[in-house]
Amino acid sequence: MQVSKPSANSAEPAALALRQFRVVFNAVRTHFRQVEKDTGLGGAQVWAMSLIHKHPGLGVGEIATRMDIHQSTASNLIKVLLKKELITMLKSEHDKRVVELRVTPEGKKALKKMPGPFEGVLPDALRQLDEATLSNLNRDLEKLVLLLAADEDAGSIPLAHL
């Protein structure tokens, strides 16, 4: 016996929203699993490495800012990439207190295995939304976060780490 899928019109608004969250979470999870399968790296590591590849010489703080994550989280991502010899860290010629990150040839090979988007499917999709839609989405999600009494610091944890 085949079970029919409930139509969007027949579902309660809360059930429909829940179903849409499931679709979004599944898309994110599927993407990160594929990234790991293709590269042997986590999604956040690939994103960090892609930023370094695009902007050779970035520092850990700049990685944290561009990924909207805590600096200690960025530092941990960088440590893994250094250990796997996918990036290098050198002191700046101009200021020895500053370190510059660069992708190694092995890191470039790993990136070529990954079709993208390097930052993940959700950030990529969100950037494609118009300003009014994003404004509404942010306002509405803020209400949901309040009702969940969620830890807002979790907002700085990469999705690939959840």
C-alpha contacts under 8 A as a table, 3 or more apart, distances in Angstrom:
res1	aa1	res2	aa2	distance
6	P	10	S	6.67
6	P	11	A	6.82
7	S	10	S	5.42
7	S	11	A	6.61
8	A	11	A	5.49
8	A	16	L	6.52
11	A	15	A	6.03
11	A	16	L	5.81
12	E	15	A	5.18
12	E	16	L	6.13
13	P	16	L	5.05
13	P	17	A	6.16
14	A	17	A	5.12
14	A	18	L	6.14
15	A	18	L	5.02
15	A	19	R	6.12
16	L	19	R	5.05
16	L	20	Q	6.25
17	A	20	Q	5.07
17	A	21	F	6.25
18	L	21	F	5.09
18	L	22	R	6.28
19	R	22	R	5.07
19	R	23	V	6.38
20	Q	23	V	5.02
20	Q	24	V	6.26
21	F	24	V	5.06
21	F	25	F	6.05
22	R	25	F	5.14
22	R	26	N	5.94
23	V	26	N	5.14
23	V	27	A	6.17
24	V	27	A	5.17
24	V	28	V	6.31
24	V	122	L	7.85
25	F	28	V	5.12
25	F	29	R	6.07
26	N	29	R	5.06
26	N	30	T	5.91
27	A	30	T	5.17
27	A	31	H	6.13
27	A	121	V	7.50
28	V	31	H	5.20
28	V	32	F	6.31
28	V	120	G	7.26
28	V	121	V	6.25
28	V	122	L	6.51
29	R	32	F	5.22
29	R	33	R	6.14
29	R	160	A	7.82
30	T	33	R	5.16
30	T	34	Q	6.20
31	H	34	Q	5.16
31	H	35	V	6.18
31	H	120	G	7.09
31	H	121	V	6.87
32	F	35	V	4.96
32	F	36	E	6.20
32	F	42	G	6.95
32	F	43	G	5.45
32	F	120	G	7.46
32	F	160	A	6.43
33	R	36	E	5.18
33	R	37	K	6.12
34	Q	37	K	4.95
34	Q	38	D	5.99
35	V	38	D	5.18
35	V	39	T	5.93
35	V	40	G	7.43
35	V	41	L	6.95
35	V	42	G	6.84
35	V	43	G	6.15
35	V	114	M	6.53
36	E	39	T	5.30
36	E	40	G	4.65
36	E	41	L	4.89
36	E	42	G	5.37
36	E	43	G	6.89
37	K	40	G	5.69
37	K	41	L	7.88
38	D	113	K	6.16
38	D	114	M	6.38
39	T	110	A	5.70
39	T	111	L	7.48
39	T	113	K	6.32
39	T	114	M	6.68
41	L	45	Q	6.20
41	L	46	V	6.44
42	G	45	Q	5.27
42	G	46	V	6.39
42	G	160	A	6.72
43	G	46	V	5.15
43	G	47	W	6.21
43	G	118	F	7.49
43	G	119	E	7.37
43	G	120	G	7.01
43	G	160	A	5.45
44	A	47	W	5.02
44	A	48	A	6.14
44	A	77	L	7.36
44	A	119	E	7.29
44	A	158	P	6.44
44	A	159	L	7.87
44	A	160	A	5.85
44	A	161	H	7.61
45	Q	48	A	5.14
45	Q	49	M	6.09
45	Q	77	L	5.72
45	Q	78	I	7.68
45	Q	80	V	7.92
45	Q	81	L	7.09
46	V	49	M	5.07
46	V	50	S	6.00
46	V	111	L	7.26
46	V	118	F	6.21
46	V	119	E	7.61
47	W	50	S	5.07
47	W	51	L	6.29
47	W	118	F	4.95
47	W	119	E	4.80
47	W	120	G	7.65
48	A	51	L	5.19
48	A	52	I	6.38
48	A	63	I	6.56
48	A	67	M	7.59
48	A	74	A	7.92
48	A	77	L	7.35
48	A	78	I	7.67
49	M	52	I	5.06
49	M	53	H	6.11
49	M	81	L	7.67
49	M	86	L	7.98
49	M	87	I	7.45
49	M	103	V	6.87
49	M	107	G	7.58
49	M	111	L	7.95
50	S	53	H	4.92
50	S	54	K	6.11
50	S	111	L	7.14
50	S	118	F	6.52
51	L	54	K	5.09
51	L	55	H	5.95
51	L	63	I	7.23
52	I	55	H	5.04
52	I	56	P	5.20
52	I	57	G	7.03
52	I	58	L	6.07
52	I	63	I	7.88
52	I	101	L	6.39
52	I	102	R	5.89
52	I	103	V	6.36
53	H	56	P	5.66
53	H	102	R	6.62
53	H	103	V	5.59
53	H	108	K	7.69
55	H	58	L	6.08
56	P	100	E	7.49
56	P	101	L	6.31
56	P	102	R	5.15
56	P	103	V	7.44
57	G	99	V	7.73
57	G	100	E	4.16
57	G	101	L	4.82
57	G	102	R	5.90
58	L	62	E	6.10
58	L	63	I	6.86
58	L	100	E	5.48
58	L	101	L	5.51
58	L	102	R	7.70
59	G	62	E	5.31
59	G	63	I	6.36
59	G	98	V	7.43
59	G	99	V	5.88
59	G	100	E	5.28
59	G	101	L	6.03
60	V	63	I	5.05
60	V	64	A	6.27
60	V	71	Q	6.97
60	V	74	A	6.26
60	V	75	S	6.14
60	V	78	I	7.43
60	V	101	L	7.95
61	G	64	A	5.06
61	G	65	T	6.24
61	G	71	Q	5.89
61	G	74	A	7.57
62	E	65	T	5.01
62	E	66	R	6.09
63	I	66	R	5.23
63	I	67	M	6.06
63	I	74	A	6.46
64	A	67	M	5.26
64	A	68	D	5.72
64	A	69	I	5.00
64	A	70	H	5.89
64	A	71	Q	5.15
64	A	73	T	7.58
64	A	74	A	5.25
65	T	68	D	4.94
65	T	69	I	6.54
65	T	70	H	7.95
65	T	71	Q	7.92
66	R	69	I	7.97
68	D	156	S	6.22
69	I	73	T	6.52
69	I	74	A	6.76
69	I	156	S	4.47
69	I	157	I	6.11
69	I	158	P	6.85
70	H	73	T	5.27
70	H	74	A	6.46
70	H	156	S	6.03
70	H	157	I	7.61
71	Q	74	A	5.01
71	Q	75	S	6.07
72	S	75	S	4.90
72	S	76	N	6.25
73	T	76	N	5.15
73	T	77	L	6.38
73	T	157	I	7.76
74	A	77	L	5.07
74	A	78	I	6.20
75	S	78	I	5.06
75	S	79	K	6.19
76	N	79	K	5.07
76	N	80	V	6.52
77	L	80	V	5.40
77	L	81	L	6.46
78	I	81	L	5.08
78	I	82	L	6.05
79	K	82	L	5.08
79	K	83	K	6.07
80	V	83	K	5.08
80	V	84	K	6.21
81	L	84	K	5.16
81	L	85	E	6.14
81	L	86	L	5.29
81	L	87	I	5.85
82	L	85	E	4.85
82	L	86	L	6.03
82	L	87	I	5.36
82	L	88	T	6.16
82	L	89	M	7.59
83	K	86	L	7.74
84	K	87	I	7.96
85	E	88	T	6.99
85	E	104	T	7.09
85	E	106	E	7.37
85	E	107	G	7.48
86	L	103	V	5.98
86	L	104	T	5.26
86	L	105	P	7.49
86	L	106	E	5.64
86	L	107	G	4.07
86	L	108	K	7.74
87	I	101	L	6.62
87	I	102	R	5.36
87	I	103	V	4.20
87	I	104	T	5.01
87	I	107	G	6.37
88	T	101	L	5.60
88	T	102	R	5.26
88	T	103	V	6.34
88	T	104	T	6.58
89	M	99	V	6.21
89	M	100	E	5.59
89	M	101	L	4.68
89	M	102	R	6.66
90	L	99	V	5.38
90	L	100	E	5.29
90	L	101	L	6.60
91	K	95	D	7.45
91	K	96	K	5.27
91	K	97	R	6.90
91	K	98	V	5.78
91	K	99	V	4.36
91	K	100	E	6.06
92	S	95	D	5.27
92	S	96	K	5.30
92	S	97	R	7.37
92	S	98	V	5.48
92	S	99	V	5.50
92	S	100	E	5.96
93	E	96	K	6.36
95	D	98	V	5.66
96	K	99	V	7.34
103	V	106	E	7.91
103	V	107	G	5.55
103	V	108	K	6.46
104	T	107	G	5.00
104	T	108	K	6.33
105	P	108	K	5.03
105	P	109	K	6.35
106	E	109	K	5.11
106	E	110	A	6.41
107	G	110	A	5.04
107	G	111	L	6.27
108	K	111	L	5.08
108	K	112	K	6.29
109	K	112	K	5.18
109	K	113	K	6.74
110	A	113	K	5.38
110	A	114	M	7.05
111	L	114	M	5.28
112	K	115	P	7.09
114	M	118	F	7.53
115	P	118	F	7.71
116	G	119	E	7.54
116	G	120	G	7.28
117	P	120	G	5.36
117	P	121	V	6.18
117	P	124	D	6.75
119	E	123	P	6.54
119	E	124	D	6.99
120	G	123	P	5.94
120	G	124	D	6.34
121	V	124	D	5.12
121	V	125	A	6.01
122	L	125	A	5.08
122	L	126	L	6.05
123	P	126	L	5.08
123	P	127	R	6.20
124	D	127	R	5.33
124	D	128	Q	6.68
125	A	128	Q	5.19
125	A	129	L	6.87
126	L	129	L	5.40
126	L	134	L	7.47
127	R	130	D	7.91
129	L	133	T	6.30
129	L	134	L	6.29
130	D	133	T	5.49
130	D	134	L	6.32
131	E	134	L	5.14
131	E	135	S	6.04
132	A	135	S	5.05
132	A	136	N	6.26
133	T	136	N	5.19
133	T	137	L	6.05
134	L	137	L	4.94
134	L	138	N	5.99
135	S	138	N	5.22
135	S	139	R	6.19
136	N	139	R	5.12
136	N	140	D	6.08
137	L	140	D	5.18
137	L	141	L	5.94
138	N	141	L	5.17
138	N	142	E	6.02
139	R	142	E	5.23
139	R	143	K	6.73
140	D	143	K	5.28
140	D	144	L	6.59
141	L	144	L	4.92
141	L	145	V	6.13
142	E	145	V	5.10
142	E	146	L	6.28
143	K	146	L	5.17
143	K	147	L	6.34
144	L	147	L	5.10
144	L	148	L	6.20
145	V	148	L	5.09
145	V	149	A	6.16
145	V	150	A	5.72
145	V	152	E	7.91
146	L	149	A	5.02
146	L	150	A	6.77
147	L	150	A	7.88
151	D	154	A	5.72
152	E	155	G	5.60
153	D	156	S	5.94
153	D	157	I	7.79
154	A	157	I	5.39
155	G	158	P	7.86
157	I	161	H	6.72
157	I	162	L	7.47
158	P	161	H	5.44
158	P	162	L	7.07
159	L	162	L	5.28
